[in-house]
Amino acid sequence: MIEAFKNDEIIDKFGGRFKLCALIQRRWLQLMQGARPMVDTKGLTDLEIVVKEIVDGKIELEFAEEKPEDESND
């Protein structure tokens, strides 16, 4: 399952290895805290579930919107 990350296409899709790693960590934590898996989990570890969800396109990287600073208060 981890072999899926040897292809640079999936790494580039998420903006690099760091962002992909952050996504994996966030989703892994969600699963450990009781979130429901979005794929069939037969015989898979939590990490393998996260990888399968990413490869299958079930989860996406979300960016927090940055609020522009109010320049009128200067």
C-alpha angles and dihedrals in degrees: 000000000000088000086079089076093057087078110084091212094078092043091052091047090065097041100259143324095292094056091044090051091050090051091050092049094048094049093043089054090049091054092048089052091054107272115153117252116242095213138052107284102195106151095341127131120229091259092051089050091054092049091049091049090052095046091047091050094242095132131040135197110257122204121208111236114244114226113223115240115252104248095186092079094068 
